[in-house]
Amino acid sequence: MITFGIQKGGSSKTTTSGIVAYLLSEKYKVLAIDMDSQGNLTELLTQRDIYDFQGRTIFEALKAQDANGYIYEITENLHMITADDHIARFSSWLYSAPYKGNMSLVLLETIGTVRDNYDYIIVDTPPALGEQTINALAAADYVVAMFEASKFCYSALSRFLETCGHIQDKVNRDMQIAGILRCLIDTRRTDNKALIELVREEYEDVCFDTVLTRTAATGRISINGFVNNNELNQAVSQHRVFVEELIRRVEE
């Protein structure tokens, strides 16, 4: 199970996790899980409105602590558990009387019912630290920390890695940082280049070699989807290189 995260919005978590899930499904059986109330991963992969899945989302699966019955089949190899606005109530449900277990492990327990059916599970998280993100980290075998070339994301990166460290110490000792993925790079901007090099210097042993640059085709994939998209190869070409590197790291 691979969780994509960072405590900042606009860092390409959803686009990247969606493309990674799609590319992995070309060879492997993949489950994508949307843990964000915005439901953007749901829209990206299904190309449907999030309210089409009302009552059959990750929130209902978490409350049942059983993923069976809440999985939507996109293709034979790519399945997902969708999200809508109601997952925002996850924290309040956790603290309510009906739930008595470890609040950080609900997702792990829920996915445990179907985990053996998949080669990879990809999880998209909200752009903030909360119970949804903590559960996604606590259930993960590997975490990909997203880094957008901006000062605010640079500030968020160390906090996110610190959060991962706390999860390792307190909840999930087996979780590993797969790496920091540097993305949304505008190669024309010197400040972008400087931030990329700064992160590389500070986290040399952690950064992926792959660096994703901004492309219009990738930006349009949320509109065009993955089916009958004439520019799909262009949109995902950089991500193919990243997926190869990611597989090497998690399969070592």
PyMOL commands that set and color helices and strands:
alter all, ss='L'
color gray80, all
select helices_A, chain A and resi 13-24+40-46+50-53+58-64+85-94+106-111+115-117+131-138+151-170+190-202+216-219+221-224+232-250
alter helices_A, ss='H'
color red, helices_A
select strands_A, chain A and resi 2-5+30-34+72-73+78-81+120-124+142-148+176-185+207-213
alter strands_A, ss='S'
color yellow, strands_A
deselect
rebuild
show_as cartoon
